[in-house]
Amino acid sequence: MASREYILALDYGNKRVGVAIAHVIARLPRPLTTLVNDETLFDEVRKLVKQEGAARVVVGLPRSMDGSYSVQTEAAEAFAEQLRGLLDVPVDMADETLTSVDAESALAGRKHAKADIDALAATFILERYLADHPAGENV
């Protein structure tokens, strides 16, 4: 097993889950992949945690523009809770407000797939998480 030196971020969606990764010291998030949200999802996340040497997983927490919870918020929280029961690393949540919009803007004018938006949104989630947890803090 790889040493646990990375953080994975997941942008949970009904069809796809974007994945980003950052080293715990370098703290430079980058898109990693996009997973299909089907019956293999939890196995695929577990494989990625092991394969990439993840010490932590961060799931994006979607909310409405006024900060209220939505059906998607509840779905992401349920997903994170299931991961907590399956993984042997901490699972946190981080605000993902407008990360998909930011990803679409960043990719505007370039050829890209919807999966690219999901993985880039996960990168923005991870950036926010790292900004809220300064270097040297136990992330």
JOSUL-V708875 format. One record per residue. N is the residue number from 0. RES is the residue in one letter. SS is DSSP state (helix for helix, strand for strand, loop for the rest). Layout:
n: {N,N}
res: {RES,RES}
ss: {SS,SS}
//
This chain:
n: {0,1,2,3,4,5,6,7,8,9,10,11,12,13,14,15,16,17,18,19,20,21,22,23,24,25,26,27,28,29,30,31,32,33,34,35,36,37,38,39,40,41,42,43,44,45,46,47,48,49,50,51,52,53,54,55,56,57,58,59,60,61,62,63,64,65,66,67,68,69,70,71,72,73,74,75,76,77,78,79,80,81,82,83,84,85,86,87,88,89,90,91,92,93,94,95,96,97,98,99,100,101,102,103,104,105,106,107,108,109,110,111,112,113,114,115,116,117,118,119,120,121,122,123,124,125,126,127,128,129,130,131,132,133,134,135,136,137,138}
res: {M,A,S,R,E,Y,I,L,A,L,D,Y,G,N,K,R,V,G,V,A,I,A,H,V,I,A,R,L,P,R,P,L,T,T,L,V,N,D,E,T,L,F,D,E,V,R,K,L,V,K,Q,E,G,A,A,R,V,V,V,G,L,P,R,S,M,D,G,S,Y,S,V,Q,T,E,A,A,E,A,F,A,E,Q,L,R,G,L,L,D,V,P,V,D,M,A,D,E,T,L,T,S,V,D,A,E,S,A,L,A,G,R,K,H,A,K,A,D,I,D,A,L,A,A,T,F,I,L,E,R,Y,L,A,D,H,P,A,G,E,N,V}
ss: {loop,loop,loop,loop,loop,strand,strand,strand,strand,strand,strand,strand,loop,loop,loop,strand,strand,strand,strand,strand,strand,strand,strand,loop,loop,loop,loop,loop,loop,strand,strand,strand,strand,strand,strand,strand,loop,loop,loop,loop,helix,helix,helix,helix,helix,helix,helix,helix,helix,helix,helix,helix,loop,strand,strand,strand,strand,strand,strand,strand,strand,loop,loop,loop,loop,loop,loop,loop,loop,loop,helix,helix,helix,helix,helix,helix,helix,helix,helix,helix,helix,helix,helix,helix,helix,helix,loop,loop,loop,strand,strand,strand,strand,strand,strand,loop,loop,loop,helix,helix,helix,helix,helix,helix,helix,helix,helix,loop,loop,loop,loop,loop,loop,helix,helix,helix,helix,helix,helix,helix,helix,helix,helix,helix,helix,helix,helix,helix,helix,helix,helix,helix,loop,loop,loop,loop,loop,loop,loop}
//
